[in-house]
């Protein structure tokens, strides 16, 4: 949490329209939002901003996908909450995301109430 007691949330998402939607929904929580366009940037931001409370991790991104980024982040920061989000919701995606270390999973398109409910589950406001 930042000094205003608002959550710090990293959105790892390569599609700008998806990022803007998630950011708009999370603005209802007065969250401080960070944006990574790939897994490499997600790791760099978490290394730099040690106060990230939750990561919304797109699983399909260029350069480094969300599975690989999650494994690295969880090895460095085991307490960091990571929620997978993907449009490619195959039956085994949830299991693969959880196996990679994600704490939970949201399938796109993400409904605003589902997103707020998921974030509230992990971040105390």
FIKOLZA-1660 file (N, C-alpha, C; in steps of 0.1 Angstrom, whole numbers, plus 5000, padded with zeros to 4 digits):
% residues 125
   i   px   py   pz ch aa at
   1 5008 4988 5000  A  X  N
   1 5000 5000 5000  A  X CA
   1 5009 5012 5000  A  X  C
   2 5004 5023 4993  A  X  N
   2 5012 5035 4993  A  X CA
   2 5008 5043 5006  A  X  C
   3 5014 5055 5007  A  X  N
   3 5011 5063 5019  A  X CA
   3 4997 5067 5021  A  X  C
   4 4989 5067 5010  A  X  N
   4 4975 5071 5011  A  X CA
   4 4966 5059 5014  A  X  C
   5 4972 5048 5017  A  X  N
   5 4965 5035 5020  A  X CA
   5 4957 5030 5008  A  X  C
   6 4962 5033 4996  A  X  N
   6 4956 5029 4983  A  X CA
   6 4965 5018 4978  A  X  C
   7 4959 5008 4971  A  X  N
   7 4967 4997 4966  A  X CA
   7 4976 5001 4954  A  X  C
   8 4987 4995 4953  A  X  N
   8 4996 4997 4941  A  X CA
   8 4994 4984 4933  A  X  C
   9 4989 4986 4921  A  X  N
   9 4986 4975 4912  A  X CA
   9 4993 4976 4899  A  X  C
  10 5000 4965 4895  A  X  N
  10 5007 4965 4882  A  X CA
  10 4998 4957 4873  A  X  C
  11 4995 4963 4861  A  X  N
  11 4988 4957 4850  A  X CA
  11 4998 4953 4840  A  X  C
  12 5001 4940 4838  A  X  N
  12 5010 4935 4827  A  X CA
  12 5000 4931 4816  A  X  C
  13 5000 4940 4805  A  X  N
  13 4991 4938 4794  A  X CA
  13 4997 4945 4782  A  X  C
  14 4998 4938 4771  A  X  N
  14 5004 4944 4759  A  X CA
  14 4994 4952 4750  A  X  C
  15 4981 4950 4752  A  X  N
  15 4971 4957 4744  A  X CA
  15 4966 4969 4752  A  X  C
  16 4968 4981 4746  A  X  N
  16 4965 4993 4753  A  X CA
  16 4951 4994 4757  A  X  C
  17 4941 4991 4748  A  X  N
  17 4927 4992 4751  A  X CA
  17 4923 4983 4763  A  X  C
  18 4929 4972 4764  A  X  N
  18 4927 4963 4776  A  X CA
  18 4932 4970 4789  A  X  C
  19 4944 4975 4788  A  X  N
  19 4950 4982 4799  A  X CA
  19 4941 4994 4803  A  X  C
  20 4937 5002 4794  A  X  N
  20 4928 5013 4797  A  X CA
  20 4915 5009 4804  A  X  C
  21 4910 4998 4799  A  X  N
  21 4897 4993 4806  A  X CA
  21 4900 4989 4820  A  X  C
  22 4910 4981 4822  A  X  N
  22 4914 4977 4836  A  X CA
  22 4917 4988 4845  A  X  C
  23 4924 4998 4840  A  X  N
  23 4928 5010 4847  A  X CA
  23 4915 5018 4851  A  X  C
  24 4906 5019 4842  A  X  N
  24 4894 5027 4845  A  X CA
  24 4886 5020 4856  A  X  C
  25 4885 5006 4855  A  X  N
  25 4877 4999 4865  A  X CA
  25 4884 5000 4879  A  X  C
  26 4897 4999 4879  A  X  N
  26 4905 5000 4892  A  X CA
  26 4905 5014 4898  A  X  C
  27 4903 5024 4889  A  X  N
  27 4902 5037 4895  A  X CA
  27 4892 5039 4906  A  X  C
  28 4882 5030 4905  A  X  N
  28 4871 5031 4916  A  X CA
  28 4877 5027 4929  A  X  C
  29 4889 5021 4930  A  X  N
  29 4895 5017 4942  A  X CA
  29 4906 5027 4946  A  X  C
  30 4907 5038 4939  A  X  N
  30 4918 5047 4941  A  X CA
  30 4932 5041 4941  A  X  C
  31 4933 5031 4933  A  X  N
  31 4946 5024 4932  A  X CA
  31 4956 5032 4924  A  X  C
  32 4969 5030 4927  A  X  N
  32 4980 5036 4919  A  X CA
  32 4983 5025 4909  A  X  C
  33 4982 5028 4896  A  X  N
  33 4984 5018 4886  A  X CA
  33 4997 5020 4879  A  X  C
  34 5004 5008 4877  A  X  N
  34 5016 5007 4869  A  X CA
  34 5013 4999 4857  A  X  C
  35 5020 5002 4846  A  X  N
  35 5017 4994 4833  A  X CA
  35 5030 4988 4828  A  X  C
  36 5030 4975 4826  A  X  N
  36 5040 4968 4819  A  X CA
  36 5034 4962 4806  A  X  C
  37 5042 4964 4795  A  X  N
  37 5037 4959 4782  A  X CA
  37 5042 4944 4779  A  X  C
  38 5050 4939 4787  A  X  N
  38 5055 4925 4786  A  X CA
  38 5060 4920 4799  A  X  C
  39 5064 4907 4799  A  X  N
  39 5069 4901 4812  A  X CA
  39 5082 4907 4817  A  X  C
  40 5090 4912 4808  A  X  N
  40 5103 4918 4812  A  X CA
  40 5101 4931 4819  A  X  C
  41 5092 4939 4814  A  X  N
  41 5088 4952 4820  A  X CA
  41 5082 4949 4834  A  X  C
  42 5073 4939 4835  A  X  N
  42 5067 4935 4847  A  X CA
  42 5077 4933 4858  A  X  C
  43 5087 4925 4855  A  X  N
  43 5098 4922 4865  A  X CA
  43 5105 4934 4868  A  X  C
  44 5109 4942 4858  A  X  N
  44 5116 4955 4861  A  X CA
  44 5108 4964 4871  A  X  C
  45 5095 4965 4868  A  X  N
  45 5087 4974 4877  A  X CA
  45 5086 4969 4891  A  X  C
  46 5084 4955 4892  A  X  N
  46 5084 4950 4906  A  X CA
  46 5097 4951 4913  A  X  C
  47 5108 4950 4906  A  X  N
  47 5121 4952 4912  A  X CA
  47 5123 4966 4917  A  X  C
  48 5118 4976 4909  A  X  N
  48 5120 4990 4912  A  X CA
  48 5110 4995 4922  A  X  C
  49 5097 4991 4920  A  X  N
  49 5086 4995 4929  A  X CA
  49 5083 4984 4939  A  X  C
  50 5090 4984 4950  A  X  N
  50 5088 4973 4959  A  X CA
  50 5075 4973 4967  A  X  C
  51 5067 4982 4964  A  X  N
  51 5054 4983 4971  A  X CA
  51 5042 4978 4963  A  X  C
  52 5045 4971 4952  A  X  N
  52 5034 4965 4944  A  X CA
  52 5026 4955 4953  A  X  C
  53 5013 4957 4953  A  X  N
  53 5004 4948 4961  A  X CA
  53 4998 4937 4953  A  X  C
  54 4996 4939 4940  A  X  N
  54 4990 4929 4932  A  X CA
  54 4994 4931 4917  A  X  C
  55 4996 4920 4910  A  X  N
  55 4999 4921 4896  A  X CA
  55 4987 4914 4888  A  X  C
  56 4982 4921 4879  A  X  N
  56 4972 4915 4869  A  X CA
  56 4981 4911 4857  A  X  C
  57 4983 4898 4855  A  X  N
  57 4993 4893 4846  A  X CA
  57 4986 4887 4834  A  X  C
  58 4987 4894 4822  A  X  N
  58 4983 4888 4809  A  X CA
  58 4992 4876 4806  A  X  C
  59 4987 4865 4802  A  X  N
  59 4995 4853 4800  A  X CA
  59 5002 4854 4786  A  X  C
  60 4995 4860 4776  A  X  N
  60 5000 4861 4763  A  X CA
  60 5006 4874 4759  A  X  C
  61 5019 4876 4761  A  X  N
  61 5025 4889 4758  A  X CA
  61 5038 4887 4750  A  X  C
  62 5042 4897 4743  A  X  N
  62 5055 4896 4735  A  X CA
  62 5067 4896 4744  A  X  C
  63 5078 4892 4739  A  X  N
  63 5092 4892 4746  A  X CA
  63 5093 4882 4757  A  X  C
  64 5084 4883 4767  A  X  N
  64 5083 4873 4778  A  X CA
  64 5069 4872 4782  A  X  C
  65 5063 4859 4781  A  X  N
  65 5049 4858 4784  A  X CA
  65 5047 4858 4799  A  X  C
  66 5034 4858 4803  A  X  N
  66 5030 4859 4817  A  X CA
  66 5034 4847 4826  A  X  C
  67 5034 4835 4819  A  X  N
  67 5038 4823 4827  A  X CA
  67 5053 4824 4832  A  X  C
  68 5062 4828 4822  A  X  N
  68 5076 4829 4826  A  X CA
  68 5078 4841 4836  A  X  C
  69 5071 4852 4834  A  X  N
  69 5073 4863 4843  A  X CA
  69 5068 4860 4857  A  X  C
  70 5057 4852 4858  A  X  N
  70 5051 4848 4871  A  X CA
  70 5061 4840 4878  A  X  C
  71 5067 4830 4871  A  X  N
  71 5077 4821 4878  A  X CA
  71 5088 4829 4884  A  X  C
  72 5093 4838 4876  A  X  N
  72 5105 4847 4881  A  X CA
  72 5100 4855 4893  A  X  C
  73 5089 4862 4891  A  X  N
  73 5084 4871 4902  A  X CA
  73 5081 4863 4915  A  X  C
  74 5075 4851 4914  A  X  N
  74 5072 4843 4926  A  X CA
  74 5085 4838 4932  A  X  C
  75 5096 4836 4924  A  X  N
  75 5108 4831 4930  A  X CA
  75 5115 4842 4938  A  X  C
  76 5113 4855 4933  A  X  N
  76 5119 4866 4940  A  X CA
  76 5110 4872 4951  A  X  C
  77 5097 4872 4949  A  X  N
  77 5088 4878 4958  A  X CA
  77 5076 4868 4960  A  X  C
  78 5078 4858 4968  A  X  N
  78 5068 4847 4970  A  X CA
  78 5055 4853 4976  A  X  C
  79 5055 4864 4983  A  X  N
  79 5043 4869 4989  A  X CA
  79 5035 4878 4979  A  X  C
  80 5041 4881 4968  A  X  N
  80 5034 4890 4958  A  X CA
  80 5022 4882 4952  A  X  C
  81 5011 4889 4952  A  X  N
  81 4998 4883 4946  A  X CA
  81 4998 4886 4931  A  X  C
  82 4996 4875 4924  A  X  N
  82 4996 4876 4909  A  X CA
  82 4983 4869 4904  A  X  C
  83 4975 4877 4897  A  X  N
  83 4962 4872 4891  A  X CA
  83 4964 4871 4876  A  X  C
  84 4963 4859 4871  A  X  N
  84 4964 4857 4856  A  X CA
  84 4951 4863 4849  A  X  C
  85 4954 4868 4838  A  X  N
  85 4942 4873 4829  A  X CA
  85 4946 4869 4815  A  X  C
  86 4937 4863 4808  A  X  N
  86 4939 4859 4794  A  X CA
  86 4927 4858 4786  A  X  C
  87 4928 4861 4773  A  X  N
  87 4916 4859 4764  A  X CA
  87 4916 4845 4758  A  X  C
  88 4927 4838 4760  A  X  N
  88 4928 4825 4754  A  X CA
  88 4924 4815 4765  A  X  C
  89 4912 4815 4769  A  X  N
  89 4907 4807 4780  A  X CA
  89 4904 4792 4776  A  X  C
  90 4915 4785 4775  A  X  N
  90 4913 4770 4772  A  X CA
  90 4911 4764 4785  A  X  C
  91 4907 4751 4785  A  X  N
  91 4903 4744 4797  A  X CA
  91 4915 4743 4806  A  X  C
  92 4927 4742 4801  A  X  N
  92 4939 4740 4809  A  X CA
  92 4946 4753 4813  A  X  C
  93 4942 4764 4808  A  X  N
  93 4948 4777 4811  A  X CA
  93 4948 4780 4826  A  X  C
  94 4937 4778 4832  A  X  N
  94 4936 4781 4847  A  X CA
  94 4947 4772 4854  A  X  C
  95 4947 4759 4851  A  X  N
  95 4956 4750 4858  A  X CA
  95 4971 4754 4855  A  X  C
  96 4974 4758 4842  A  X  N
  96 4987 4762 4839  A  X CA
  96 4991 4775 4846  A  X  C
  97 4982 4784 4847  A  X  N
  97 4985 4797 4854  A  X CA
  97 4987 4794 4869  A  X  C
  98 4979 4786 4875  A  X  N
  98 4981 4783 4889  A  X CA
  98 4994 4775 4891  A  X  C
  99 4998 4766 4882  A  X  N
  99 5010 4759 4883  A  X CA
  99 5022 4768 4881  A  X  C
 100 5021 4779 4874  A  X  N
 100 5032 4788 4872  A  X CA
 100 5034 4797 4884  A  X  C
 101 5024 4797 4893  A  X  N
 101 5025 4805 4906  A  X CA
 101 5014 4815 4907  A  X  C
 102 5005 4817 4898  A  X  N
 102 4995 4827 4899  A  X CA
 102 4986 4823 4911  A  X  C
 103 4981 4833 4918  A  X  N
 103 4972 4831 4929  A  X CA
 103 4958 4829 4925  A  X  C
 104 4954 4834 4914  A  X  N
 104 4940 4832 4909  A  X CA
 104 4940 4836 4894  A  X  C
 105 4928 4836 4888  A  X  N
 105 4927 4836 4873  A  X CA
 105 4914 4843 4869  A  X  C
 106 4915 4852 4859  A  X  N
 106 4903 4859 4853  A  X CA
 106 4904 4856 4838  A  X  C
 107 4893 4852 4832  A  X  N
 107 4892 4850 4818  A  X CA
 107 4886 4863 4812  A  X  C
 108 4892 4867 4801  A  X  N
 108 4887 4879 4793  A  X CA
 108 4875 4874 4785  A  X  C
 109 4865 4883 4782  A  X  N
 109 4865 4896 4787  A  X CA
 109 4862 4897 4802  A  X  C
 110 4868 4906 4809  A  X  N
 110 4867 4906 4823  A  X CA
 110 4856 4916 4827  A  X  C
 111 4846 4912 4834  A  X  N
 111 4836 4921 4839  A  X CA
 111 4841 4929 4850  A  X  C
 112 4837 4942 4851  A  X  N
 112 4842 4951 4861  A  X CA
 112 4839 4946 4875  A  X  C
 113 4827 4940 4878  A  X  N
 113 4824 4935 4891  A  X CA
 113 4833 4923 4895  A  X  C
 114 4836 4915 4885  A  X  N
 114 4845 4903 4888  A  X CA
 114 4859 4908 4891  A  X  C
 115 4864 4918 4884  A  X  N
 115 4877 4924 4886  A  X CA
 115 4878 4930 4900  A  X  C
 116 4868 4938 4903  A  X  N
 116 4868 4945 4917  A  X CA
 116 4867 4935 4928  A  X  C
 117 4859 4925 4926  A  X  N
 117 4857 4914 4936  A  X CA
 117 4871 4906 4938  A  X  C
 118 4877 4903 4927  A  X  N
 118 4890 4896 4927  A  X CA
 118 4901 4904 4934  A  X  C
 119 4902 4917 4931  A  X  N
 119 4912 4925 4937  A  X CA
 119 4909 4927 4952  A  X  C
 120 4896 4929 4955  A  X  N
 120 4892 4931 4969  A  X CA
 120 4895 4918 4978  A  X  C
 121 4895 4907 4971  A  X  N
 121 4898 4894 4978  A  X CA
 121 4913 4894 4983  A  X  C
 122 4922 4900 4975  A  X  N
 122 4936 4900 4979  A  X CA
 122 4942 4913 4985  A  X  C
 123 4935 4924 4982  A  X  N
 123 4941 4937 4987  A  X CA
 123 4931 4943 4997  A  X  C
 124 4936 4945 5009  A  X  N
 124 4927 4952 5019  A  X CA
 124 4927 4967 5016  A  X  C
 125 4915 4972 5015  A  X  N
 125 4914 4987 5012  A  X CA
 125 4909 4994 5025  A  X  C
% end
